[in-house]
Amino acid sequence: MFQIVPQLTVRDLSRSVEFYTQHLGFAAAHSDPPDAPVFVMLEREESRLFLVSEDSREEPYQLDDLANNKRGVGVRLYLEVDDAQDVYRALKEAGVSILRELAYNEREDYTEFSFSDPDGYEIGVYS
């Protein structure tokens, strides 16, 4: 399996959800947390789009970059793969810059890490 799922950092989450649902036919499939979301997963047919509130960003390497509007900040592409550990090992061995080390999210039952592409865009990989 191989899929790409874009995540966009947005200034106003409710405005962005409204835009994508009203104008592009997406439906909100998951909100986290449900009562005051900072993350929304949108779906349309086989496509998914993640929206995350700019105010929820807490990764230290992103805070200054967001303030300085660095190219690539605010866009994170996610790849859904069969085994994130295999991809992690291959990229690490190839000398690719790893931004977030491989970690297992026990609460939500997934493993993920992220790396930087040659232009500085962050790519997340999860399984």
C-alpha positions as CSV (number, residue, x, y, z in Angstrom):
1,M,0.0,0.0,0.0
2,F,1.1,3.6,-0.7
3,Q,-1.0,6.7,-0.3
4,I,-0.2,10.4,0.1
5,V,-2.3,12.4,2.6
6,P,-1.6,16.2,2.7
7,Q,-1.8,18.1,5.9
8,L,-2.3,21.9,5.8
9,T,-1.6,24.2,8.7
10,V,-4.4,26.8,8.7
11,R,-5.0,30.0,10.6
12,D,-8.7,29.5,11.1
13,L,-9.7,25.8,11.2
14,S,-13.5,26.3,11.1
15,R,-13.2,28.6,8.1
16,S,-11.0,26.1,6.3
17,V,-13.3,23.2,7.1
18,E,-16.2,25.2,5.8
19,F,-14.4,26.0,2.6
20,Y,-13.3,22.4,1.8
21,T,-16.7,21.0,2.6
22,Q,-18.8,23.6,0.9
23,H,-16.7,24.3,-2.2
24,L,-14.9,21.0,-2.8
25,G,-17.3,18.4,-1.5
26,F,-15.2,17.0,1.4
27,A,-16.9,15.8,4.6
28,A,-15.4,16.1,8.1
29,A,-14.7,12.5,9.1
30,H,-12.8,13.0,12.3
31,S,-12.1,15.9,14.7
32,D,-9.6,15.8,17.5
33,P,-10.4,16.7,20.2
34,P,-14.1,16.4,19.4
35,D,-15.3,19.3,21.5
36,A,-12.7,21.9,20.4
37,P,-10.8,20.5,17.5
38,V,-7.3,21.5,16.5
39,F,-7.2,18.7,13.9
40,V,-9.8,17.7,11.3
41,M,-9.6,14.9,8.8
42,L,-11.6,15.5,5.6
43,E,-12.6,12.8,3.2
44,R,-14.0,12.7,-0.3
45,E,-14.2,9.3,-2.0
46,E,-10.7,7.8,-1.6
47,S,-9.0,11.1,-0.9
48,R,-8.1,12.5,2.5
49,L,-6.9,15.9,3.6
50,F,-5.7,16.8,7.1
51,L,-6.3,20.3,8.4
52,V,-4.5,21.4,11.6
53,S,-4.8,24.7,13.5
54,E,-1.7,27.0,13.4
55,D,-2.3,27.6,17.1
56,S,-1.8,23.9,17.9
57,R,1.7,23.8,16.4
58,E,4.2,22.9,19.1
59,E,7.2,21.4,17.4
60,P,10.2,23.6,18.4
61,Y,11.7,23.5,14.9
62,Q,8.5,24.9,13.4
63,L,7.6,27.7,15.8
64,D,10.3,30.1,14.5
65,D,9.8,29.0,10.9
66,L,6.1,29.7,11.1
67,A,6.8,33.2,12.5
68,N,9.3,33.8,9.7
69,N,7.0,32.2,7.0
70,K,9.7,29.8,5.8
71,R,8.9,28.0,2.6
72,G,7.4,24.6,3.2
73,V,6.2,25.4,6.7
74,G,2.5,24.9,6.9
75,V,2.5,22.0,4.4
76,R,3.2,18.5,5.6
77,L,2.6,15.6,3.2
78,Y,1.9,12.2,4.8
79,L,2.6,8.8,3.3
80,E,0.6,5.9,4.5
81,V,2.7,2.8,4.1
82,D,2.6,-0.9,5.1
83,D,5.6,-0.5,7.5
84,A,6.9,2.9,8.7
85,Q,9.9,1.2,10.3
86,D,11.1,-0.2,7.0
87,V,10.8,3.1,5.3
88,Y,12.5,4.9,8.2
89,R,15.5,2.5,8.1
90,A,15.9,2.9,4.4
91,L,15.8,6.7,4.5
92,K,18.1,6.9,7.5
93,E,20.6,4.6,5.7
94,A,20.4,6.8,2.6
95,G,21.4,9.9,4.7
96,V,18.0,11.6,4.4
97,S,17.5,14.3,7.1
98,I,15.1,12.9,9.7
99,L,13.1,15.6,11.5
100,R,11.0,13.5,13.9
101,E,12.4,10.2,15.0
102,L,10.3,7.0,14.7
103,A,7.7,6.9,17.4
104,Y,4.7,4.7,18.3
105,N,1.5,6.5,19.3
106,E,0.0,4.0,21.7
107,R,-3.3,5.9,22.2
108,E,-4.1,6.0,18.5
109,D,-2.1,2.8,17.5
110,Y,0.2,4.0,14.8
111,T,3.9,4.5,14.2
112,E,5.3,7.6,12.5
113,F,8.3,9.7,11.7
114,S,9.0,12.6,9.4
115,F,11.8,13.6,7.1
116,S,12.8,16.6,5.0
117,D,12.8,16.6,1.2
118,P,15.4,18.5,-0.7
119,D,13.3,21.7,-0.7
120,G,12.7,21.6,3.1
121,Y,9.1,20.3,2.9
122,E,8.3,17.9,5.7
123,I,7.1,14.5,4.7
124,G,5.5,12.3,7.4
125,V,5.4,8.5,7.1
126,Y,3.0,6.4,9.1
127,S,1.7,2.9,9.5
